[in-house]
Amino acid sequence: MAITVRIPTQLRQLTGGVGEIPVEAATVGDALRALDATNPGFGERIFDENGALRRFVNVFLADEDVRFLQGIETPVTEGQVLSIVPAVAGG
């Protein structure tokens, strides 16, 4: 299924400045791996050494944090939007 992945400004150097990329995927993980396949270096920024999402990377599918769904195994449907949002900290 074709979905759109929204890329945060901090990671657009990996996509040549592109802010939205269409990918074919059945799950959130498939979409993120497809993004890495076409934009090398992406995977190491969003996945840890065990293949899980890094703690400081939030991924939203249709405004829902995938950590509260099925994580990277969350199924996607045609036309959905997946947004990668780096965590913001400070005080």
N, C-alpha and C positions, 0 to 999 in steps of 0.2 A: 504494500500500500504506500502511496506517496503521502508524505507528511512534510511539513516545513520545520526546520530547526532554526531558531533565532539565536544568533551569536552575540555575546556581549562585546562591548568595545574593547575590553582588555584582551580578548582572544582573536580579534579580527586580523591581526598580523599573520595569523595562520591561514586565513581564508582570502588573502589578497584584498582585505578591506570590506568584503561582502558581509552584510548583516543578516541575511536570511538565505538558507540553502535547502533546496528540496532533496529528500532522500527517500529511498524505497526501504521499508522496514515493517516488521511484524510486531516488534517490541521496542521499548525505549532503548534497551541495550543494543539491539540491531541498528537502530538509528544512529546512536553515538559511535558505534564501530564503523558504520558506513561513512560517517563524517570523517573519522580518522583515516579511512582508506583513501579518501579523495583529498584530504588535507593533512598530510603527515605531521605528527607531533601533537595532534589534538588529543589522542588517547592518553598520552602520558600526563597531560594537564588535568584531565577529568577523572581518570581511573587511578586507583592506588595499585601497589604491586600484587594485590590479590584479585584485581579485576572489579573491585567495588568502587562506587563513587567516592571521590575524595570528600573528606568532611567539610571542606570549605566551598564545595561546589553544590549548588542547589539546582535541581532540574524540575521544571514544572510542565505538566501535560494538561492543557486546557485549564490553566490556573490552579491545578492541584499538585502539591509537592509529591513526587513519585515515591518518596520515602514513606509516605502514609498510604500509598497504594500497594503495588507489588514490587517496588523498587525498579531495578533495570529490567525485570521480567514483565513489567506492566505492558499489556497489549496496547497497540495503537490502531486507530482506524483512519481510513482515507480522509485526507484534508485536515487532520488535527495539527496543532501547533505545539512544538516542544521548545521550551525556553530554557536556556542555560543562564543561571544567575549566580555570579560569584558572591560569596558571603561578604558582608560588610561588618567590620568591627571597629570599635573606637569608644571614646568616652568623652 
